[in-house]
Amino acid sequence: MSTDFEHIVVGAGISGLGSAHRAARKGISTLVLESTARIGGCMNSTTFEGCDGFWAEAGSHTCFNSYGHLLDTLDDLGMLERLTPKAKLRYALWRGGERKSIFSSLHPLELLFSLPRVFTGKKAGRSVKEFYAHGLGQRNYRDVFGPAFRAVICQDADDFPADLLFRRKPRRKDVIRSFTLPGGLSGIPQSIAAQDGLEVRTRNGVAEIHRDGAGFRLQMQDGGELACDSLTLAVPPDVAARLLKTAFDDLAMIIGGIGMQEIESLALCIPSEQVLHLPPLAGLIAIDDAFYSMVSRDFLADPHYRGFTFHFRPDTVHGDAQVERACLALGIRADAIAGMERVTSRLPALRVGHEERVARIDEALVGKRVAITGNWFFGVSIEDCLTRSHCEHERLFG
């Protein structure tokens, strides 16, 4: 078999680019294939046409100084000096068509008596609702925390594994606690892809994967072929199951049972004078509306514009109806909108027992020259993605 690359990564989200970065740093010739025209996956900083370069996050919104693998990558790229602090702002609740403070909906006595259970209870094997309704109180979960958790993962959180919602990570005290970049978080995947020793090809979808001797042969959607010694899949679980079916049917069977959730997001750019009535805020947590949350760009103030991204529940409202819901929440008319972008994302819908499935995947991967990474192993945060990529890189390349 003639080898085109030592290592091919399928998927140019942060998981795939993180894997490629580590390989490139070791001098391993690596190609990244992305089926769409854009790299970055859920890291998507949208710039609005005709709005003087103003941008808002349409996907991932925040990075923290507990993101150790991300900070190591940024350090490799000489980007730590570009980290930009985010202003400390509060979230509000959106209930019954009105903005309300989070504290106004809490049940303090219930919280007082329930809270010790959060620190003494075990998360393993329990759903988010089972663990947090018990530890924070049923009414507090219903009125505040349940909607807040839905806002974090952009899906129903009740059956999500409790130990994958928040994972404790050590903080680096030499780095600001919460940060972005001057042009948004998309600067991270773009900088990884631009480094020497790494090639990224967009609009290059993979149709099938075949084992070829000790390596792999990739049949491309355009009819071409590529060969490699080692392979990393950094794609959603349903895509991974489809691609693995021919070469590794056992892995495909295990992965195929993981569900997916599609999210429609609406990013808006509004001239500042149109929203003077709206105080700066981190965002809105919706209790009873068609969207999970609205996240603002007020954390990085601009003299002329403000940005707001609404993440909508699936199968609720679409098109103009989404704009109407957003305008109602912002207290504006539709003609006040200076820029608008629609983004569709797909997220894994993890359920209790997922850790056992991951253990079966890892067992099936032993001794194979294929790695599997993504936001469906340790959690959905950027650092969770990079942690999995780091573990798989070490397994493949040592």
Secondary structure, DSSP 4 states (H G I P E B T S, - for coil): ---SEEEEEE--BHHHHHHHHHHHHTT--EEEE-SSS--BTT--EEEPTTSTT-EEESS---EETT-HHHHHHHHHTT-GGG-EEPP---EEEEETTEEE-HHHH--HHHHHHHTHHHHHS--TT-BHHHHHHHHH-HHHIIIIIHHHHHHHHTS--TTSBHHHH-------TTS-SEEE-TT-TTHHHHHHHHSTTEEEESS--EEEEEEETTEEEEEETTS-EEEEEEEEE-S-HHHHHHHHTTT-HHHHHHHTT-EEEEEEEEEEEEEGGGGTTS---SEEEESSSSEEEEEESTTS--SSEEEEEEEEPTTS--THHHHHHHHHHHT--GGG--EEEEEEEEEEE--TTHHHHHHHHHHHHTT-SEEE-SSSSS-SSHHHHHHHHHHHHHHHH-
